[in-house]
């Protein structure tokens, strides 16, 4: 099964509270930290919501 590497590239300090919760739910706590997540519809939807804060790569 394919995975996505999601990296937080921008701080959530000025972000909408809902976006802060989404980034935290993705498992990202600090800038430049990376997590590998399964490539499914739920993950894609979360990433799309905060696409201005994260970088996504196929893993």
Backbone bond lengths (Angstrom), bond angles and torsions (degrees), N, CA, C in turn:
res aa  C-N    CA-C-N  psi(-1)  N-CA   C-N-CA  omega(-1)  CA-C   N-CA-C  phi
1 X - - - 1.448 - - 1.526 109.54 -
2 X 1.310 116.89 140.75 1.463 121.79 -176.49 1.520 110.69 -76.11
3 X 1.316 114.19 152.09 1.460 121.57 177.13 1.516 110.15 -123.94
4 X 1.319 115.58 160.93 1.458 122.51 174.59 1.519 108.59 -117.90
5 X 1.332 116.09 135.92 1.456 120.48 172.55 1.519 106.92 -97.37
6 X 1.326 116.40 116.57 1.457 122.20 -177.03 1.523 107.97 -112.35
7 X 1.338 116.46 125.77 1.450 122.54 -178.82 1.517 109.64 -121.01
8 X 1.325 116.85 131.64 1.458 121.59 176.59 1.528 107.73 -80.64
9 X 1.341 117.35 116.34 1.462 121.09 -175.97 1.528 113.10 -110.27
10 X 1.328 117.05 -10.59 1.455 120.45 -179.94 1.523 108.70 -135.70
11 X 1.322 116.29 142.20 1.453 121.41 -177.85 1.526 111.81 -65.80
12 X 1.323 115.42 152.77 1.460 120.90 178.76 1.531 111.98 -96.95
13 X 1.323 118.19 11.99 1.462 121.15 -175.03 1.528 112.41 -57.50
14 X 1.318 118.08 -47.60 1.457 120.02 -178.22 1.516 114.00 -96.72
15 X 1.327 116.48 11.23 1.465 120.30 -173.74 1.524 111.51 -79.48
16 X 1.323 114.61 161.55 1.457 122.43 174.86 1.539 107.83 -61.43
17 X 1.332 118.62 138.69 1.467 120.45 -179.00 1.529 114.38 -52.87
18 X 1.328 117.60 -36.73 1.465 120.72 178.06 1.525 110.86 -63.58
19 X 1.331 117.27 -37.24 1.454 120.93 178.91 1.525 110.79 -70.10
20 X 1.326 116.94 -36.26 1.469 120.26 176.61 1.521 110.25 -60.16
21 X 1.329 116.49 -43.71 1.471 121.12 179.42 1.525 111.10 -65.15
22 X 1.329 116.44 -37.64 1.463 120.38 179.87 1.524 110.75 -65.65
23 X 1.337 116.54 -43.72 1.470 120.44 178.90 1.528 109.60 -62.33
24 X 1.316 116.95 -42.11 1.466 120.77 178.79 1.530 110.88 -64.70
25 X 1.326 116.72 -38.99 1.465 121.08 179.10 1.530 111.83 -66.63
26 X 1.323 116.60 -27.40 1.466 120.73 175.92 1.531 110.95 -73.44
27 X 1.328 117.16 -13.00 1.463 121.02 179.04 1.506 112.97 95.63
28 X 1.318 117.55 15.20 1.464 121.81 -178.54 1.518 109.32 -101.74
29 X 1.331 116.33 125.33 1.457 120.38 -178.39 1.525 112.22 -115.94
30 X 1.321 117.63 -36.67 1.454 120.88 -177.07 1.530 110.59 -123.92
31 X 1.318 115.37 156.06 1.465 121.14 178.25 1.529 109.14 -64.14
32 X 1.317 116.05 141.94 1.465 125.66 179.94 1.520 113.90 71.75
33 X 1.320 118.56 13.21 1.459 121.33 173.08 1.523 108.84 -91.56
34 X 1.329 115.51 145.63 1.464 121.57 -175.77 1.520 110.28 -122.30
35 X 1.329 115.81 141.38 1.464 121.45 173.81 1.522 108.29 -130.03
36 X 1.331 115.27 150.76 1.465 120.44 174.39 1.510 108.09 -103.42
37 X 1.313 116.12 126.42 1.459 122.19 -177.94 1.521 109.58 -126.26
38 X 1.326 117.23 153.51 1.468 119.57 177.61 1.522 110.91 -66.11
39 X 1.312 115.25 144.31 1.467 120.90 -179.60 1.527 108.60 -86.24
40 X 1.333 115.87 89.56 1.462 120.37 177.80 1.528 109.21 -135.27
41 X 1.309 116.34 176.81 1.465 121.50 -175.15 1.527 112.05 -62.80
42 X 1.320 117.56 -38.07 1.462 120.72 -179.02 1.529 110.91 -64.86
43 X 1.328 116.47 -46.58 1.458 120.73 179.68 1.527 110.76 -64.49
44 X 1.321 116.44 -43.67 1.471 120.24 179.15 1.526 111.40 -60.08
45 X 1.320 117.20 -39.66 1.455 121.28 179.30 1.511 112.04 -65.47
46 X 1.331 116.53 -41.58 1.461 120.47 178.56 1.520 110.68 -65.42
47 X 1.325 116.50 -42.33 1.461 120.81 179.93 1.526 110.09 -64.99
48 X 1.313 117.49 -40.11 1.466 120.59 -179.93 1.523 111.28 -62.87
49 X 1.316 117.14 -35.39 1.461 121.16 -179.55 1.531 111.47 -65.91
50 X 1.327 117.64 -33.13 1.469 120.94 -177.07 1.527 111.36 -118.34
51 X 1.327 116.12 32.92 1.465 120.02 -175.86 1.527 113.35 -62.10
52 X 1.333 117.85 -21.62 1.454 121.35 178.56 1.531 112.11 -78.82
53 X 1.324 117.64 -8.24 1.470 121.62 -178.60 1.528 113.03 -111.02
54 X 1.324 117.43 -15.42 1.460 120.29 -172.99 1.530 112.25 -125.56
55 X 1.334 114.40 162.59 1.468 122.15 172.62 1.518 106.49 -119.65
56 X 1.333 116.37 135.24 1.465 120.75 -176.12 1.517 109.80 -120.45
57 X 1.338 115.47 136.37 1.467 121.77 176.92 1.523 108.18 -132.85
58 X 1.326 115.86 148.73 1.466 120.28 173.08 1.531 107.83 -74.43
59 X 1.315 116.59 135.85 1.467 119.80 -179.62 1.514 111.22 -114.09
